[in-house]
């Protein structure tokens, strides 16, 4: 049995806020503190959980000391654990894709 990392996409740490929209105009706004964002998805630390396989829109706001960034993605809830839930991205618009790609590249260079 292989217990190593199975993820193919490189993940990075960040702190920000997220808004999840799901169902008929239902929203979940939560603080995000995670080591787990990539081009494939994001892990949100939150006591609230959406049901597995729930489609959602994720809006993430990152704020630094001199700038801020926002991106959106379509996704689906893929996993839960004791501290939150993982959302796999199903669609990233080109700008959001580039924002995440640049975050990952900058983090890898540090």
PDB file as gemmi writes it, atoms N, CA and C in Angstrom:
CRYST1    1.000    1.000    1.000  90.00  90.00  90.00 P 1                      
ATOM      1  N   UNK A   1       0.837  -1.177   0.000  1.00  0.00           N  
ATOM      2  CA  UNK A   1       0.000   0.000   0.000  1.00  0.00           C  
ATOM      3  C   UNK A   1       0.882   1.240   0.000  1.00  0.00           C  
ATOM      4  N   UNK A   2       0.639   2.149  -0.904  1.00  0.00           N  
ATOM      5  CA  UNK A   2       1.406   3.379  -1.010  1.00  0.00           C  
ATOM      6  C   UNK A   2       0.756   4.448  -0.149  1.00  0.00           C  
ATOM      7  N   UNK A   3       1.462   4.935   0.869  1.00  0.00           N  
ATOM      8  CA  UNK A   3       0.919   5.971   1.741  1.00  0.00           C  
ATOM      9  C   UNK A   3       1.498   7.334   1.416  1.00  0.00           C  
ATOM     10  N   UNK A   4       2.245   7.453   0.326  1.00  0.00           N  
ATOM     11  CA  UNK A   4       2.856   8.717  -0.070  1.00  0.00           C  
ATOM     12  C   UNK A   4       1.842   9.675  -0.673  1.00  0.00           C  
ATOM     13  N   UNK A   5       2.309  10.839  -0.996  1.00  0.00           N  
ATOM     14  CA  UNK A   5       1.479  11.880  -1.602  1.00  0.00           C  
ATOM     15  C   UNK A   5       0.984  11.436  -2.968  1.00  0.00           C  
ATOM     16  N   UNK A   6      -0.334  11.502  -3.183  1.00  0.00           N  
ATOM     17  CA  UNK A   6      -0.924  11.093  -4.453  1.00  0.00           C  
ATOM     18  C   UNK A   6      -1.276  12.284  -5.338  1.00  0.00           C  
ATOM     19  N   UNK A   7      -1.243  13.466  -4.788  1.00  0.00           N  
ATOM     20  CA  UNK A   7      -1.622  14.643  -5.564  1.00  0.00           C  
ATOM     21  C   UNK A   7      -0.575  14.942  -6.616  1.00  0.00           C  
ATOM     22  N   UNK A   8      -1.053  15.361  -7.790  1.00  0.00           N  
ATOM     23  CA  UNK A   8      -0.146  15.699  -8.879  1.00  0.00           C  
ATOM     24  C   UNK A   8       0.149  17.191  -8.923  1.00  0.00           C  
ATOM     25  N   UNK A   9      -0.785  18.011  -8.441  1.00  0.00           N  
ATOM     26  CA  UNK A   9      -0.622  19.461  -8.503  1.00  0.00           C  
ATOM     27  C   UNK A   9       0.094  19.962  -7.253  1.00  0.00           C  
ATOM     28  N   UNK A  10       1.091  20.831  -7.445  1.00  0.00           N  
ATOM     29  CA  UNK A  10       1.813  21.419  -6.318  1.00  0.00           C  
ATOM     30  C   UNK A  10       0.876  22.336  -5.551  1.00  0.00           C  
ATOM     31  N   UNK A  11       0.926  22.255  -4.224  1.00  0.00           N  
ATOM     32  CA  UNK A  11       0.061  23.056  -3.360  1.00  0.00           C  
ATOM     33  C   UNK A  11       0.904  24.042  -2.565  1.00  0.00           C  
ATOM     34  N   UNK A  12       0.261  25.170  -2.185  1.00  0.00           N  
ATOM     35  CA  UNK A  12       0.974  26.195  -1.429  1.00  0.00           C  
ATOM     36  C   UNK A  12       0.159  26.645  -0.225  1.00  0.00           C  
ATOM     37  N   UNK A  13       0.827  27.350   0.699  1.00  0.00           N  
ATOM     38  CA  UNK A  13       0.181  27.922   1.874  1.00  0.00           C  
ATOM     39  C   UNK A  13      -0.312  29.324   1.575  1.00  0.00           C  
ATOM     40  N   UNK A  14      -1.452  29.679   2.156  1.00  0.00           N  
ATOM     41  CA  UNK A  14      -1.926  31.052   2.079  1.00  0.00           C  
ATOM     42  C   UNK A  14      -2.987  31.273   3.142  1.00  0.00           C  
ATOM     43  N   UNK A  15      -3.257  32.538   3.434  1.00  0.00           N  
ATOM     44  CA  UNK A  15      -4.317  32.911   4.363  1.00  0.00           C  
ATOM     45  C   UNK A  15      -5.196  33.919   3.650  1.00  0.00           C  
ATOM     46  N   UNK A  16      -6.494  33.767   3.769  1.00  0.00           N  
ATOM     47  CA  UNK A  16      -7.423  34.684   3.126  1.00  0.00           C  
ATOM     48  C   UNK A  16      -8.837  34.380   3.569  1.00  0.00           C  
ATOM     49  N   UNK A  17      -9.798  34.819   2.786  1.00  0.00           N  
ATOM     50  CA  UNK A  17     -11.197  34.503   3.042  1.00  0.00           C  
ATOM     51  C   UNK A  17     -11.793  33.866   1.804  1.00  0.00           C  
ATOM     52  N   UNK A  18     -12.831  33.093   2.017  1.00  0.00           N  
ATOM     53  CA  UNK A  18     -13.496  32.439   0.892  1.00  0.00           C  
ATOM     54  C   UNK A  18     -14.997  32.550   1.057  1.00  0.00           C  
ATOM     55  N   UNK A  19     -15.685  32.630  -0.064  1.00  0.00           N  
ATOM     56  CA  UNK A  19     -17.138  32.574  -0.101  1.00  0.00           C  
ATOM     57  C   UNK A  19     -17.498  31.410  -1.007  1.00  0.00           C  
ATOM     58  N   UNK A  20     -18.322  30.501  -0.518  1.00  0.00           N  
ATOM     59  CA  UNK A  20     -18.814  29.388  -1.323  1.00  0.00           C  
ATOM     60  C   UNK A  20     -20.283  29.629  -1.615  1.00  0.00           C  
ATOM     61  N   UNK A  21     -20.647  29.523  -2.869  1.00  0.00           N  
ATOM     62  CA  UNK A  21     -22.048  29.629  -3.270  1.00  0.00           C  
ATOM     63  C   UNK A  21     -22.481  28.259  -3.763  1.00  0.00           C  
ATOM     64  N   UNK A  22     -23.647  27.844  -3.306  1.00  0.00           N  
ATOM     65  CA  UNK A  22     -24.140  26.523  -3.694  1.00  0.00           C  
ATOM     66  C   UNK A  22     -25.662  26.522  -3.646  1.00  0.00           C  
ATOM     67  N   UNK A  23     -26.281  25.587  -4.330  1.00  0.00           N  
ATOM     68  CA  UNK A  23     -27.733  25.468  -4.302  1.00  0.00           C  
ATOM     69  C   UNK A  23     -28.419  26.728  -4.790  1.00  0.00           C  
ATOM     70  N   UNK A  24     -29.585  26.979  -4.251  1.00  0.00           N  
ATOM     71  CA  UNK A  24     -30.378  28.151  -4.626  1.00  0.00           C  
ATOM     72  C   UNK A  24     -29.953  29.357  -3.799  1.00  0.00           C  
ATOM     73  N   UNK A  25     -28.941  30.060  -4.270  1.00  0.00           N  
ATOM     74  CA  UNK A  25     -28.460  31.290  -3.633  1.00  0.00           C  
ATOM     75  C   UNK A  25     -28.022  31.102  -2.184  1.00  0.00           C  
ATOM     76  N   UNK A  26     -27.532  29.936  -1.826  1.00  0.00           N  
ATOM     77  CA  UNK A  26     -27.004  29.708  -0.488  1.00  0.00           C  
ATOM     78  C   UNK A  26     -25.520  30.044  -0.488  1.00  0.00           C  
ATOM     79  N   UNK A  27     -25.067  30.717   0.564  1.00  0.00           N  
ATOM     80  CA  UNK A  27     -23.653  31.066   0.650  1.00  0.00           C  
ATOM     81  C   UNK A  27     -23.079  30.629   1.991  1.00  0.00           C  
ATOM     82  N   UNK A  28     -21.809  30.341   1.977  1.00  0.00           N  
ATOM     83  CA  UNK A  28     -21.038  30.023   3.171  1.00  0.00           C  
ATOM     84  C   UNK A  28     -19.790  30.886   3.091  1.00  0.00           C  
ATOM     85  N   UNK A  29     -19.655  31.824   4.022  1.00  0.00           N  
ATOM     86  CA  UNK A  29     -18.465  32.677   4.046  1.00  0.00           C  
ATOM     87  C   UNK A  29     -17.598  32.224   5.205  1.00  0.00           C  
ATOM     88  N   UNK A  30     -16.327  32.041   4.943  1.00  0.00           N  
ATOM     89  CA  UNK A  30     -15.452  31.489   5.968  1.00  0.00           C  
ATOM     90  C   UNK A  30     -14.044  32.047   5.835  1.00  0.00           C  
ATOM     91  N   UNK A  31     -13.346  32.122   6.954  1.00  0.00           N  
ATOM     92  CA  UNK A  31     -11.923  32.452   6.905  1.00  0.00           C  
ATOM     93  C   UNK A  31     -11.188  31.231   6.382  1.00  0.00           C  
ATOM     94  N   UNK A  32     -10.181  31.460   5.602  1.00  0.00           N  
ATOM     95  CA  UNK A  32      -9.400  30.365   5.032  1.00  0.00           C  
ATOM     96  C   UNK A  32      -7.990  30.447   5.594  1.00  0.00           C  
ATOM     97  N   UNK A  33      -7.531  29.365   6.146  1.00  0.00           N  
ATOM     98  CA  UNK A  33      -6.146  29.265   6.607  1.00  0.00           C  
ATOM     99  C   UNK A  33      -5.701  27.881   6.185  1.00  0.00           C  
ATOM    100  N   UNK A  34      -4.931  27.819   5.145  1.00  0.00           N  
ATOM    101  CA  UNK A  34      -4.675  26.521   4.551  1.00  0.00           C  
ATOM    102  C   UNK A  34      -3.275  26.410   3.980  1.00  0.00           C  
ATOM    103  N   UNK A  35      -2.840  25.192   3.812  1.00  0.00           N  
ATOM    104  CA  UNK A  35      -1.575  24.901   3.147  1.00  0.00           C  
ATOM    105  C   UNK A  35      -1.891  24.192   1.852  1.00  0.00           C  
ATOM    106  N   UNK A  36      -3.058  24.415   1.330  1.00  0.00           N  
ATOM    107  CA  UNK A  36      -3.569  23.481   0.373  1.00  0.00           C  
ATOM    108  C   UNK A  36      -4.350  24.135  -0.766  1.00  0.00           C  
ATOM    109  N   UNK A  37      -3.698  24.920  -1.585  1.00  0.00           N  
ATOM    110  CA  UNK A  37      -4.341  25.409  -2.797  1.00  0.00           C  
ATOM    111  C   UNK A  37      -3.444  25.047  -3.976  1.00  0.00           C  
ATOM    112  N   UNK A  38      -4.076  24.676  -5.058  1.00  0.00           N  
ATOM    113  CA  UNK A  38      -3.344  24.317  -6.270  1.00  0.00           C  
ATOM    114  C   UNK A  38      -4.245  24.593  -7.460  1.00  0.00           C  
ATOM    115  N   UNK A  39      -3.748  24.296  -8.633  1.00  0.00           N  
ATOM    116  CA  UNK A  39      -4.580  24.416  -9.828  1.00  0.00           C  
ATOM    117  C   UNK A  39      -5.692  23.372  -9.836  1.00  0.00           C  
ATOM    118  N   UNK A  40      -5.587  22.366  -8.981  1.00  0.00           N  
ATOM    119  CA  UNK A  40      -6.594  21.302  -8.932  1.00  0.00           C  
ATOM    120  C   UNK A  40      -7.700  21.559  -7.916  1.00  0.00           C  
ATOM    121  N   UNK A  41      -7.420  22.372  -6.870  1.00  0.00           N  
ATOM    122  CA  UNK A  41      -8.442  22.595  -5.859  1.00  0.00           C  
ATOM    123  C   UNK A  41      -7.918  23.334  -4.652  1.00  0.00           C  
ATOM    124  N   UNK A  42      -8.770  23.411  -3.621  1.00  0.00           N  
ATOM    125  CA  UNK A  42      -8.443  24.146  -2.404  1.00  0.00           C  
ATOM    126  C   UNK A  42      -9.039  23.408  -1.210  1.00  0.00           C  
ATOM    127  N   UNK A  43      -8.344  23.494  -0.071  1.00  0.00           N  
ATOM    128  CA  UNK A  43      -8.889  22.965   1.176  1.00  0.00           C  
ATOM    129  C   UNK A  43      -9.270  24.145   2.045  1.00  0.00           C  
ATOM    130  N   UNK A  44     -10.519  24.169   2.514  1.00  0.00           N  
ATOM    131  CA  UNK A  44     -11.035  25.268   3.323  1.00  0.00           C  
ATOM    132  C   UNK A  44     -11.192  24.801   4.761  1.00  0.00           C  
ATOM    133  N   UNK A  45     -10.524  25.482   5.677  1.00  0.00           N  
ATOM    134  CA  UNK A  45     -10.687  25.169   7.090  1.00  0.00           C  
ATOM    135  C   UNK A  45     -11.948  25.859   7.577  1.00  0.00           C  
ATOM    136  N   UNK A  46     -12.947  25.076   7.948  1.00  0.00           N  
ATOM    137  CA  UNK A  46     -14.233  25.603   8.394  1.00  0.00           C  
ATOM    138  C   UNK A  46     -14.974  24.538   9.185  1.00  0.00           C  
ATOM    139  N   UNK A  47     -15.709  24.941  10.223  1.00  0.00           N  
ATOM    140  CA  UNK A  47     -16.502  23.956  10.964  1.00  0.00           C  
ATOM    141  C   UNK A  47     -17.743  23.519  10.184  1.00  0.00           C  
ATOM    142  N   UNK A  48     -18.139  24.291   9.182  1.00  0.00           N  
ATOM    143  CA  UNK A  48     -19.306  23.949   8.373  1.00  0.00           C  
ATOM    144  C   UNK A  48     -18.876  23.092   7.190  1.00  0.00           C  
ATOM    145  N   UNK A  49     -19.696  22.143   6.834  1.00  0.00           N  
ATOM    146  CA  UNK A  49     -19.380  21.256   5.717  1.00  0.00           C  
ATOM    147  C   UNK A  49     -20.551  21.214   4.745  1.00  0.00           C  
ATOM    148  N   UNK A  50     -20.234  21.230   3.469  1.00  0.00           N  
ATOM    149  CA  UNK A  50     -21.231  20.937   2.451  1.00  0.00           C  
ATOM    150  C   UNK A  50     -21.177  19.435   2.193  1.00  0.00           C  
ATOM    151  N   UNK A  51     -22.269  18.881   1.758  1.00  0.00           N  
ATOM    152  CA  UNK A  51     -22.332  17.456   1.452  1.00  0.00           C  
ATOM    153  C   UNK A  51     -21.333  17.115   0.351  1.00  0.00           C  
ATOM    154  N   UNK A  52     -20.714  15.944   0.456  1.00  0.00           N  
ATOM    155  CA  UNK A  52     -19.806  15.490  -0.600  1.00  0.00           C  
ATOM    156  C   UNK A  52     -20.518  15.517  -1.944  1.00  0.00           C  
ATOM    157  N   UNK A  53     -19.771  15.844  -2.982  1.00  0.00           N  
ATOM    158  CA  UNK A  53     -20.250  15.949  -4.365  1.00  0.00           C  
ATOM    159  C   UNK A  53     -21.169  17.148  -4.610  1.00  0.00           C  
ATOM    160  N   UNK A  54     -21.230  18.098  -3.661  1.00  0.00           N  
ATOM    161  CA  UNK A  54     -22.019  19.311  -3.867  1.00  0.00           C  
ATOM    162  C   UNK A  54     -21.278  20.244  -4.816  1.00  0.00           C  
ATOM    163  N   UNK A  55     -21.902  20.622  -5.945  1.00  0.00           N  
ATOM    164  CA  UNK A  55     -21.284  21.615  -6.825  1.00  0.00           C  
ATOM    165  C   UNK A  55     -21.319  22.980  -6.139  1.00  0.00           C  
ATOM    166  N   UNK A  56     -20.295  23.784  -6.364  1.00  0.00           N  
ATOM    167  CA  UNK A  56     -20.245  25.097  -5.734  1.00  0.00           C  
ATOM    168  C   UNK A  56     -19.375  26.039  -6.556  1.00  0.00           C  
ATOM    169  N   UNK A  57     -19.506  27.326  -6.244  1.00  0.00           N  
ATOM    170  CA  UNK A  57     -18.602  28.333  -6.779  1.00  0.00           C  
ATOM    171  C   UNK A  57     -17.775  28.833  -5.608  1.00  0.00           C  
ATOM    172  N   UNK A  58     -16.467  28.872  -5.771  1.00  0.00           N  
ATOM    173  CA  UNK A  58     -15.558  29.332  -4.728  1.00  0.00           C  
ATOM    174  C   UNK A  58     -15.009  30.688  -5.147  1.00  0.00           C  
ATOM    175  N   UNK A  59     -15.125  31.654  -4.262  1.00  0.00           N  
ATOM    176  CA  UNK A  59     -14.535  32.984  -4.479  1.00  0.00           C  
ATOM    177  C   UNK A  59     -13.521  33.186  -3.364  1.00  0.00           C  
ATOM    178  N   UNK A  60     -12.268  33.358  -3.718  1.00  0.00           N  
ATOM    179  CA  UNK A  60     -11.203  33.475  -2.724  1.00  0.00           C  
ATOM    180  C   UNK A  60     -10.565  34.852  -2.814  1.00  0.00           C  
ATOM    181  N   UNK A  61     -10.396  35.475  -1.650  1.00  0.00           N  
ATOM    182  CA  UNK A  61      -9.787  36.801  -1.539  1.00  0.00           C  
ATOM    183  C   UNK A  61      -8.479  36.657  -0.772  1.00  0.00           C  
ATOM    184  N   UNK A  62      -7.392  37.042  -1.398  1.00  0.00           N  
ATOM    185  CA  UNK A  62      -6.082  37.033  -0.755  1.00  0.00           C  
ATOM    186  C   UNK A  62      -5.644  38.473  -0.556  1.00  0.00           C  
ATOM    187  N   UNK A  63      -5.185  38.802   0.637  1.00  0.00           N  
ATOM    188  CA  UNK A  63      -4.766  40.164   0.928  1.00  0.00           C  
ATOM    189  C   UNK A  63      -3.353  40.145   1.483  1.00  0.00           C  
ATOM    190  N   UNK A  64      -2.474  40.897   0.835  1.00  0.00           N  
ATOM    191  CA  UNK A  64      -1.101  41.028   1.303  1.00  0.00           C  
ATOM    192  C   UNK A  64      -0.884  42.394   1.913  1.00  0.00           C  
ATOM    193  N   UNK A  65       0.358  42.718   2.213  1.00  0.00           N  
ATOM    194  CA  UNK A  65       0.655  44.010   2.831  1.00  0.00           C  
ATOM    195  C   UNK A  65       0.528  45.157   1.841  1.00  0.00           C  
ATOM    196  N   UNK A  66       0.738  44.888   0.555  1.00  0.00           N  
ATOM    197  CA  UNK A  66       0.679  45.971  -0.431  1.00  0.00           C  
ATOM    198  C   UNK A  66      -0.332  45.738  -1.543  1.00  0.00           C  
ATOM    199  N   UNK A  67      -0.938  44.573  -1.587  1.00  0.00           N  
ATOM    200  CA  UNK A  67      -1.891  44.311  -2.667  1.00  0.00           C  
ATOM    201  C   UNK A  67      -2.897  43.248  -2.247  1.00  0.00           C  
ATOM    202  N   UNK A  68      -3.917  43.101  -3.069  1.00  0.00           N  
ATOM    203  CA  UNK A  68      -4.897  42.047  -2.831  1.00  0.00           C  
ATOM    204  C   UNK A  68      -5.253  41.400  -4.158  1.00  0.00           C  
ATOM    205  N   UNK A  69      -5.836  40.230  -4.078  1.00  0.00           N  
ATOM    206  CA  UNK A  69      -6.160  39.464  -5.270  1.00  0.00           C  
ATOM    207  C   UNK A  69      -7.447  38.695  -5.002  1.00  0.00           C  
ATOM    208  N   UNK A  70      -8.232  38.502  -6.044  1.00  0.00           N  
ATOM    209  CA  UNK A  70      -9.460  37.730  -5.923  1.00  0.00           C  
ATOM    210  C   UNK A  70      -9.555  36.802  -7.117  1.00  0.00           C  
ATOM    211  N   UNK A  71     -10.004  35.592  -6.886  1.00  0.00           N  
ATOM    212  CA  UNK A  71     -10.274  34.714  -8.015  1.00  0.00           C  
ATOM    213  C   UNK A  71     -11.458  33.823  -7.712  1.00  0.00           C  
ATOM    214  N   UNK A  72     -12.052  33.303  -8.781  1.00  0.00           N  
ATOM    215  CA  UNK A  72     -13.230  32.448  -8.677  1.00  0.00           C  
ATOM    216  C   UNK A  72     -12.991  31.142  -9.415  1.00  0.00           C  
ATOM    217  N   UNK A  73     -13.671  30.113  -8.946  1.00  0.00           N  
ATOM    218  CA  UNK A  73     -13.594  28.812  -9.607  1.00  0.00           C  
ATOM    219  C   UNK A  73     -14.896  28.059  -9.374  1.00  0.00           C  
ATOM    220  N   UNK A  74     -15.265  27.255 -10.334  1.00  0.00           N  
ATOM    221  CA  UNK A  74     -16.351  26.295 -10.144  1.00  0.00           C  
ATOM    222  C   UNK A  74     -15.714  25.043  -9.567  1.00  0.00           C  
ATOM    223  N   UNK A  75     -16.418  24.377  -8.662  1.00  0.00           N  
ATOM    224  CA  UNK A  75     -15.843  23.187  -8.069  1.00  0.00           C  
ATOM    225  C   UNK A  75     -16.893  22.249  -7.515  1.00  0.00           C  
ATOM    226  N   UNK A  76     -16.405  21.201  -6.878  1.00  0.00           N  
ATOM    227  CA  UNK A  76     -17.266  20.208  -6.242  1.00  0.00           C  
ATOM    228  C   UNK A  76     -16.573  19.737  -4.964  1.00  0.00           C  
ATOM    229  N   UNK A  77     -17.352  19.585  -3.883  1.00  0.00           N  
ATOM    230  CA  UNK A  77     -16.797  19.136  -2.609  1.00  0.00           C  
ATOM    231  C   UNK A  77     -16.392  17.672  -2.751  1.00  0.00           C  
ATOM    232  N   UNK A  78     -15.112  17.384  -2.497  1.00  0.00           N  
ATOM    233  CA  UNK A  78     -14.592  16.027  -2.688  1.00  0.00           C  
ATOM    234  C   UNK A  78     -14.235  15.305  -1.399  1.00  0.00           C  
ATOM    235  N   UNK A  79     -13.932  16.052  -0.321  1.00  0.00           N  
ATOM    236  CA  UNK A  79     -13.565  15.352   0.917  1.00  0.00           C  
ATOM    237  C   UNK A  79     -13.802  16.237   2.129  1.00  0.00           C  
ATOM    238  N   UNK A  80     -13.925  15.591   3.281  1.00  0.00           N  
ATOM    239  CA  UNK A  80     -14.036  16.247   4.582  1.00  0.00           C  
ATOM    240  C   UNK A  80     -12.975  15.653   5.496  1.00  0.00           C  
ATOM    241  N   UNK A  81     -12.541  16.435   6.466  1.00  0.00           N  
ATOM    242  CA  UNK A  81     -11.787  15.866   7.580  1.00  0.00           C  
ATOM    243  C   UNK A  81     -12.127  16.663   8.824  1.00  0.00           C  
ATOM    244  N   UNK A  82     -11.368  16.504   9.882  1.00  0.00           N  
ATOM    245  CA  UNK A  82     -11.707  17.109  11.169  1.00  0.00           C  
ATOM    246  C   UNK A  82     -11.708  18.634  11.144  1.00  0.00           C  
ATOM    247  N   UNK A  83     -10.986  19.251  10.209  1.00  0.00           N  
ATOM    248  CA  UNK A  83     -10.881  20.714  10.229  1.00  0.00           C  
ATOM    249  C   UNK A  83     -11.534  21.422   9.047  1.00  0.00           C  
ATOM    250  N   UNK A  84     -11.995  20.700   8.044  1.00  0.00           N  
ATOM    251  CA  UNK A  84     -12.598  21.397   6.913  1.00  0.00           C  
ATOM    252  C   UNK A  84     -12.982  20.483   5.776  1.00  0.00           C  
ATOM    253  N   UNK A  85     -12.984  21.067   4.571  1.00  0.00           N  
ATOM    254  CA  UNK A  85     -13.391  20.311   3.383  1.00  0.00           C  
ATOM    255  C   UNK A  85     -12.547  20.694   2.182  1.00  0.00           C  
ATOM    256  N   UNK A  86     -12.358  19.731   1.302  1.00  0.00           N  
ATOM    257  CA  UNK A  86     -11.606  19.932   0.075  1.00  0.00           C  
ATOM    258  C   UNK A  86     -12.548  20.116  -1.097  1.00  0.00           C  
ATOM    259  N   UNK A  87     -12.281  21.134  -1.903  1.00  0.00           N  
ATOM    260  CA  UNK A  87     -13.066  21.408  -3.104  1.00  0.00           C  
ATOM    261  C   UNK A  87     -12.159  21.217  -4.312  1.00  0.00           C  
ATOM    262  N   UNK A  88     -12.557  20.329  -5.213  1.00  0.00           N  
ATOM    263  CA  UNK A  88     -11.823  20.120  -6.465  1.00  0.00           C  
ATOM    264  C   UNK A  88     -12.372  21.094  -7.497  1.00  0.00           C  
ATOM    265  N   UNK A  89     -11.482  21.820  -8.164  1.00  0.00           N  
ATOM    266  CA  UNK A  89     -11.921  22.753  -9.195  1.00  0.00           C  
ATOM    267  C   UNK A  89     -12.365  21.984 -10.436  1.00  0.00           C  
ATOM    268  N   UNK A  90     -13.502  22.399 -10.980  1.00  0.00           N  
ATOM    269  CA  UNK A  90     -13.987  21.824 -12.235  1.00  0.00           C  
ATOM    270  C   UNK A  90     -13.853  22.814 -13.381  1.00  0.00           C  
ATOM    271  N   UNK A  91     -13.747  24.108 -13.045  1.00  0.00           N  
ATOM    272  CA  UNK A  91     -13.544  25.133 -14.071  1.00  0.00           C  
ATOM    273  C   UNK A  91     -12.870  26.347 -13.448  1.00  0.00           C  
ATOM    274  N   UNK A  92     -11.805  26.796 -14.074  1.00  0.00           N  
ATOM    275  CA  UNK A  92     -11.123  28.043 -13.711  1.00  0.00           C  
ATOM    276  C   UNK A  92     -11.137  28.943 -14.934  1.00  0.00           C  
ATOM    277  N   UNK A  93     -11.570  30.197 -14.761  1.00  0.00           N  
ATOM    278  CA  UNK A  93     -11.460  31.116 -15.893  1.00  0.00           C  
ATOM    279  C   UNK A  93      -9.978  31.435 -16.095  1.00  0.00           C  
ATOM    280  N   UNK A  94      -9.602  31.936 -17.268  1.00  0.00           N  
ATOM    281  CA  UNK A  94      -8.174  32.159 -17.560  1.00  0.00           C  
ATOM    282  C   UNK A  94      -7.459  33.047 -16.535  1.00  0.00           C  
ATOM    283  N   UNK A  95      -8.102  34.122 -16.073  1.00  0.00           N  
ATOM    284  CA  UNK A  95      -7.454  34.999 -15.091  1.00  0.00           C  
ATOM    285  C   UNK A  95      -7.203  34.274 -13.770  1.00  0.00           C  
ATOM    286  N   UNK A  96      -8.194  33.527 -13.299  1.00  0.00           N  
ATOM    287  CA  UNK A  96      -8.031  32.784 -12.047  1.00  0.00           C  
ATOM    288  C   UNK A  96      -6.943  31.731 -12.180  1.00  0.00           C  
ATOM    289  N   UNK A  97      -6.903  31.058 -13.315  1.00  0.00           N  
ATOM    290  CA  UNK A  97      -5.861  30.064 -13.572  1.00  0.00           C  
ATOM    291  C   UNK A  97      -4.478  30.710 -13.454  1.00  0.00           C  
ATOM    292  N   UNK A  98      -4.312  31.875 -14.088  1.00  0.00           N  
ATOM    293  CA  UNK A  98      -3.013  32.561 -14.044  1.00  0.00           C  
ATOM    294  C   UNK A  98      -2.663  33.031 -12.636  1.00  0.00           C  
ATOM    295  N   UNK A  99      -3.656  33.523 -11.876  1.00  0.00           N  
ATOM    296  CA  UNK A  99      -3.399  33.943 -10.492  1.00  0.00           C  
ATOM    297  C   UNK A  99      -2.851  32.778  -9.672  1.00  0.00           C  
ATOM    298  N   UNK A 100      -3.515  31.632  -9.754  1.00  0.00           N  
ATOM    299  CA  UNK A 100      -3.073  30.480  -8.966  1.00  0.00           C  
ATOM    300  C   UNK A 100      -1.719  29.973  -9.457  1.00  0.00           C  
ATOM    301  N   UNK A 101      -1.551  29.899 -10.762  1.00  0.00           N  
ATOM    302  CA  UNK A 101      -0.274  29.456 -11.328  1.00  0.00           C  
ATOM    303  C   UNK A 101       0.867  30.345 -10.844  1.00  0.00           C  
ATOM    304  N   UNK A 102       0.665  31.659 -10.861  1.00  0.00           N  
ATOM    305  CA  UNK A 102       1.701  32.587 -10.394  1.00  0.00           C  
ATOM    306  C   UNK A 102       1.969  32.425  -8.899  1.00  0.00           C  
ATOM    307  N   UNK A 103       0.914  32.215  -8.094  1.00  0.00           N  
ATOM    308  CA  UNK A 103       1.116  31.977  -6.662  1.00  0.00           C  
ATOM    309  C   UNK A 103       1.985  30.749  -6.432  1.00  0.00           C  
ATOM    310  N   UNK A 104       1.686  29.681  -7.148  1.00  0.00           N  
ATOM    311  CA  UNK A 104       2.448  28.440  -6.991  1.00  0.00           C  
ATOM    312  C   UNK A 104       3.896  28.647  -7.428  1.00  0.00           C  
ATOM    313  N   UNK A 105       4.102  29.328  -8.558  1.00  0.00           N  
ATOM    314  CA  UNK A 105       5.467  29.579  -9.042  1.00  0.00           C  
ATOM    315  C   UNK A 105       6.255  30.449  -8.067  1.00  0.00           C  
ATOM    316  N   UNK A 106       5.622  31.509  -7.548  1.00  0.00           N  
ATOM    317  CA  UNK A 106       6.308  32.381  -6.590  1.00  0.00           C  
ATOM    318  C   UNK A 106       6.669  31.619  -5.323  1.00  0.00           C  
ATOM    319  N   UNK A 107       5.769  30.798  -4.848  1.00  0.00           N  
ATOM    320  CA  UNK A 107       6.022  30.023  -3.644  1.00  0.00           C  
ATOM    321  C   UNK A 107       7.163  29.031  -3.865  1.00  0.00           C  
ATOM    322  N   UNK A 108       7.203  28.415  -5.043  1.00  0.00           N  
ATOM    323  CA  UNK A 108       8.255  27.442  -5.351  1.00  0.00           C  
ATOM    324  C   UNK A 108       9.628  28.109  -5.417  1.00  0.00           C  
ATOM    325  N   UNK A 109       9.659  29.401  -5.771  1.00  0.00           N  
ATOM    326  CA  UNK A 109      10.925  30.123  -5.903  1.00  0.00           C  
ATOM    327  C   UNK A 109      11.492  30.547  -4.553  1.00  0.00           C  
ATOM    328  N   UNK A 110      10.672  30.512  -3.515  1.00  0.00           N  
ATOM    329  CA  UNK A 110      11.116  30.968  -2.190  1.00  0.00           C  
ATOM    330  C   UNK A 110      11.920  29.914  -1.490  1.00  0.00           C  
TER     331      UNK A 110                                                      
END                                                                             
